[in-house]
């Protein structure tokens, strides 16, 4: 198995254990590949739910640029819902898992087709 495959398996476990979600492995693989090399860096591979700048980056770079959503309070509500689903007490949230959950939340899985 490649390092990326190992990470995808780790993300699927996180989805199951932390979020109670059975991962769509094909979609999770696409999201992980879409994260690019950031998944291999300890700092950039995670999202801090307590850092407003980090959450703003997720909103601007993923939700608006990647998924094509319009800025507004719904985006912040969606991010908050995903952070609650992941578990606010989970200190380091995997970026690929957060992006997976956001794409599902906003019904934008088709962006990865």
C-alpha positions in Angstrom: 0.0 0.0 0.0 1.1 3.5 -0.7 1.3 6.2 1.9 -1.8 7.8 0.4 -3.7 4.6 0.6 -2.7 4.3 4.3 -4.0 7.8 4.9 -7.2 7.1 3.1 -7.7 4.1 5.3 -7.0 6.3 8.4 -9.5 8.9 7.2 -12.2 6.2 6.7 -11.6 5.0 10.2 -11.9 8.6 11.5 -15.2 9.0 9.6 -16.5 5.8 11.2 -15.2 6.3 14.7 -15.5 10.0 15.2 -18.5 10.9 12.9 -20.5 7.7 12.7 -20.3 7.8 8.9 -19.5 4.8 6.6 -17.2 6.3 4.0 -17.9 6.2 0.3 -14.3 5.1 -0.4 -14.3 6.2 -4.1 -15.4 9.7 -3.0 -13.0 9.8 0.0 -10.2 8.9 -2.4 -11.1 11.8 -4.7 -11.3 14.3 -1.8 -8.0 13.1 -0.5 -6.3 13.4 -3.9 -7.9 16.9 -4.2 -6.2 17.9 -1.0 -2.9 17.5 -2.8 0.4 17.3 -0.9 -1.1 19.0 2.2 -2.1 15.5 3.5 1.6 14.6 4.0 2.4 17.7 6.2 1.5 17.3 9.9 0.2 20.9 10.2 -1.6 21.3 6.9 -3.2 17.9 7.0 -5.4 19.0 9.9 -8.0 21.7 10.5 -8.2 23.6 13.8 -11.9 24.2 14.7 -10.8 26.9 17.2 -8.8 29.0 14.8 -11.1 31.5 13.1 -8.5 32.2 10.4 -8.2 28.5 9.6 -12.0 28.2 9.3 -12.1 31.2 7.1 -9.5 29.6 4.8 -11.7 26.5 4.6 -14.7 28.6 3.7 -12.9 30.7 1.1 -10.6 28.1 -0.5 -12.8 25.0 -0.3 -16.4 26.0 -0.1 -16.3 29.0 -2.3 -13.5 28.3 -4.7 -13.6 24.5 -5.0 -17.3 23.8 -4.4 -18.5 27.0 -6.0 -20.8 28.0 -3.2 -21.9 31.6 -2.5 -20.6 33.3 0.6 -23.1 33.7 3.4 -24.2 32.6 6.8 -25.1 29.2 5.5 -21.4 28.4 4.9 -20.5 29.2 8.5 -23.5 27.2 9.8 -22.3 24.2 7.6 -18.8 24.4 8.9 -20.1 24.6 12.5 -22.4 21.5 11.9 -19.5 19.5 10.5 -17.2 20.5 13.4 -20.0 19.4 15.8 -20.4 16.1 13.9 -16.6 15.5 13.9 -16.5 16.3 17.7 -15.3 19.6 18.9 -13.2 17.9 21.5 -11.2 16.2 18.7 -8.2 18.4 18.6 -6.8 17.6 15.2 -9.4 17.1 12.6 -8.1 15.6 9.3 -8.6 18.1 6.5 -9.7 15.4 4.0 -12.4 14.2 6.5 -13.6 17.8 7.1 -13.7 18.4 3.3 -15.6 15.1 2.8 -18.2 16.0 5.4 -18.6 19.5 4.0 -19.1 18.2 0.4 -21.7 15.8 1.7 -23.3 18.4 3.9 -23.7 20.9 1.0 -24.6 18.1 -1.5 -21.6 18.9 -3.7 -20.2 15.4 -4.2 -20.7 15.9 -8.0 -17.9 18.5 -7.9 -15.5 15.5 -7.8 -16.9 13.7 -10.8 
